[in-house]
Amino acid sequence: MDVQLIALRLRVVFNDFARSLTDWSETPKTLRIFLGALAAVAVFLNIVLIRLIIIFNRPKPSELSHRPRPPDHQTHLMIVLGSGGHTTEMLDMLRRLPLSPNLYTFRTYVISSGDSFSASKATEFERSLLGTREQRSINHEGTRSKGYDIITVTRARKIHQPIGTAPWTAMKCLWDCLSLLRRRHPDQKDSAGKIAAPGYPDLIITNGPGTGFCVVFASILLRFFGFGGPSSSGNIDATGKGQWKDGAQMRTIFVESWARIKTLSLTGQMLSPFVDRLLVQWPTLVKADGKAEYVGTVVA
């Protein structure tokens, strides 16, 4: 292309740009403020969108990868229990895995306020773990710890609670969940006032209660602002060499109830875009949601 033609086109571009600046200076001040604010909002929304894309598109770990952990590293599993049937299904599923206390060395059970049934069932389940296999959860002082805690958060919405008051209780539940994940919840302190939990959970699993939605949403908020750190497995290679980084991925799994055959529950529909894995127990649900993974019956 002729150099003179290129120079002419560049001159036209610069002239147009200069003219736009002149027109902008002549634009009314109110309109300039509005357009500037609109541009700032557009930039902000783009930054938020990019951050969410990064969060929701992180690579899934290989099902066959078993990366070594240091002896003093505690793998933290967080289990959200509902009341009644949700709790029964969750604990039945954990029994069928079976849940090994030597693999998931620290377990946090999240229950809603007033749910004494789930608290007692979680305690019974932990006693059964102690009876079948010795726990090797060691705290920082080198003494044997019980390896689990049970945390109570505000119930997101009580039965027959008016819709008008539900947003307030849901926000209180979300705040409790944020405190829980950041180890600021009062129930996480022992008699000496020390925090027993090892840090942000490596894995969060829920099967339907509204509290589960608040826990997952709280984990997304924390990850959005950079809390939780990268993979807790760090840069460990296949030979076990490398640096083990602090932090946790806070990966999330939603397990749909065995009773849901044709359609997902409301919680399942709400959590589907946000959880890392959505597991269903009936093949017909795979058609209802493209993200769903059929795993067969996971309850006894």
Secondary structure, DSSP 8 states (H G I E B T S, - for coil): --HHHHHHHHHHHHHHHHHHHHHHHTS-HHHHHHHHHHHHHHHHHHHHHHHHHHHHT-----TT------TT---EEEEE--STHHHHHHHHHHHHTT--TTTS-EEEEEEETT-HHHHHHHHHHHHHHHHHS----B-TTSSB---EEEEEE--SS-TT--GGGHHHHHHHHHHHHHHHHTT--GGGB-TTS-B-S-SS-SEEEE-S-HHHHHHHHHHHHHHHTTTT-S-TTTT--TTS-S---S----EEEEE--TT-SSS--HHHHHHTTTSSEEEESSTHHHHH-TTEEE------
